[in-house]
Each structure stands twice: as structure tokens, then as C-alpha cells.
């Protein structure tokens, strides 16, 4: 415990100095801060990737529900519910990414 407490100030300082440099960069290396067109494309791509993951997890849940004989799990309903929760999380992320894409696209139209 003592060693952890000795290292804690170092970790805090590392985070304090690292956070501004992380905040200064965009979400993707190579996208300049304020490049709304590139940011809109980045977030639109992210939304599509998240939607694909939603489809995967929804399909996995359906597979559990419609073909329980294929799985060795004792509680298929829990497995399906878990997959549905993951799909809901990705759906929320897709919606947020799409909203960010839309916001940056509108900023592109307005200009700097």
C-alpha cells in the first residue's frame, strides 16, 4: 500500500501533463483541429461502423433466441439479453456519432 501511495503523485502529474496534449489533437490523427468536413466524414464513418456492430449483436441475440439448441449455455435468455444490451450501447454510440457528423457538416456550410 505504501508503494502505491508513493507512486500516486507521479501518476497524477503524468495525467495533468498528458491531458492537454490529448485534448489538442483531434479524434483521429491527421485531422486538423477545426477541419469540419474531415470531422463530419470521420463521425459519419464511426456511425456506420457502430451500426454494423448493432446489426451483429442483434443477430447474435436472435440466434440465441431462435436456435438455443446450438449453444451449451444454461441460460440462453441471459445470453440474448446481454447481446441486446451491447447492441443498445452501440446504437447509442451510433446516434451520438451521427449527431456529431451532422453538427460538423452544418459548421462546414456556415464557414469558419
Backbone torsions as a table, in degrees:
resi	resn	phi	psi	omega
1	UNK	NA	-37.6	-179.0
2	UNK	-64.6	-38.4	179.8
3	UNK	-66.1	-37.5	177.8
4	UNK	-63.7	-43.6	-179.4
5	UNK	-65.7	-33.8	178.1
6	UNK	-68.3	-34.6	-178.3
7	UNK	-83.3	-14.5	-176.9
8	UNK	-59.7	-46.4	178.6
9	UNK	-59.7	-36.6	178.7
10	UNK	-63.6	-43.1	-179.9
11	UNK	-64.9	-41.7	179.1
12	UNK	-62.8	-45.1	178.5
13	UNK	-62.9	-40.9	178.5
14	UNK	-59.8	-45.1	179.0
15	UNK	-65.5	-40.8	-179.8
16	UNK	-61.5	-41.5	-178.7
17	UNK	-81.5	-25.5	-178.8
18	UNK	-80.7	-33.2	-174.7
19	UNK	-60.8	-44.9	179.4
20	UNK	-62.0	-36.8	179.8
21	UNK	-70.0	-33.4	176.4
22	UNK	-69.9	-37.9	-179.1
23	UNK	-69.8	-27.4	-177.6
24	UNK	-74.2	-21.7	-179.5
25	UNK	-90.5	157.7	177.3
26	UNK	-77.9	-177.5	-178.7
27	UNK	-69.7	-22.2	-177.7
28	UNK	-132.8	131.1	176.7
29	UNK	-57.4	137.0	179.8
30	UNK	97.7	-8.2	176.3
31	UNK	-100.2	118.5	-179.1
32	UNK	-71.8	146.3	176.8
33	UNK	-61.1	129.0	179.7
34	UNK	91.1	-2.0	177.4
35	UNK	-83.2	84.5	-171.8
36	UNK	-66.9	-32.6	178.2
37	UNK	-64.0	-47.3	179.5
38	UNK	-65.9	-38.8	178.3
39	UNK	-65.8	-39.7	177.5
40	UNK	-61.5	-43.5	178.8
41	UNK	-65.6	-41.5	179.4
42	UNK	-59.7	-49.4	-177.9
43	UNK	-69.4	-33.3	176.0
44	UNK	-64.5	-41.5	176.4
45	UNK	-63.4	-41.8	178.1
46	UNK	-61.0	-43.0	179.6
47	UNK	-60.5	-42.1	178.7
48	UNK	-64.9	-41.8	177.6
49	UNK	-61.5	-43.1	179.7
50	UNK	-66.2	-37.7	177.9
51	UNK	-64.2	-36.9	176.6
52	UNK	-63.7	-38.2	178.2
53	UNK	-69.1	-34.7	175.4
54	UNK	-60.0	-48.1	179.9
55	UNK	-60.1	-42.5	179.7
56	UNK	-59.3	-49.6	-176.0
57	UNK	-71.4	-33.8	174.2
58	UNK	-65.1	-42.3	178.0
59	UNK	-64.4	-38.4	178.0
60	UNK	-63.7	-43.0	177.9
61	UNK	-62.0	-43.2	178.4
62	UNK	-62.6	-37.8	177.8
63	UNK	-62.5	-43.8	176.4
64	UNK	-59.5	-43.4	-175.0
65	UNK	-72.4	-39.3	-174.3
66	UNK	-92.4	-17.2	-178.2
67	UNK	-136.0	57.8	-177.1
68	UNK	-62.7	-22.9	-179.1
69	UNK	-67.2	-16.2	-179.8
70	UNK	-81.3	-10.9	-173.0
71	UNK	-117.3	147.9	-178.7
72	UNK	-92.3	-3.4	-177.6
73	UNK	-64.0	143.4	-179.8
74	UNK	-79.8	-22.7	-178.9
75	UNK	-128.7	85.8	-178.1
76	UNK	-62.0	-36.8	-179.4
77	UNK	-61.2	-40.4	177.4
78	UNK	-65.7	-40.8	179.1
79	UNK	-62.1	-45.9	179.7
80	UNK	-64.0	-42.2	179.1
81	UNK	-62.8	-38.7	178.2
82	UNK	-62.1	-44.6	178.7
83	UNK	-63.4	-40.0	178.5
84	UNK	-64.0	-37.3	178.4
85	UNK	-66.0	-41.7	176.9
86	UNK	-61.7	-43.3	178.5
87	UNK	-60.8	-42.4	177.8
88	UNK	-60.8	-41.7	179.2
89	UNK	-62.9	-44.9	178.5
90	UNK	-66.7	-34.9	178.0
91	UNK	-62.6	-42.4	177.8
92	UNK	-63.4	-43.0	178.7
93	UNK	-63.9	-38.9	178.2
94	UNK	-63.8	-43.1	178.6
95	UNK	-62.7	-41.8	179.5
96	UNK	-66.3	-41.4	179.2
97	UNK	-66.1	-40.1	178.2
98	UNK	-64.3	-38.8	177.8
99	UNK	-64.9	-41.0	177.7
100	UNK	-65.7	-39.6	177.7
101	UNK	-61.3	-44.5	179.4
102	UNK	-63.0	-42.2	179.5
103	UNK	-62.8	-45.1	-179.7
104	UNK	-69.7	-33.1	176.8
105	UNK	-64.9	-39.8	178.1
106	UNK	-67.4	-34.0	176.6
107	UNK	-68.6	-30.2	176.6
108	UNK	-64.8	-40.9	-178.8
109	UNK	-68.9	-33.1	-179.3
110	UNK	-75.6	-27.9	-176.8
111	UNK	91.9	176.7	-176.2
112	UNK	-66.4	NA	NA
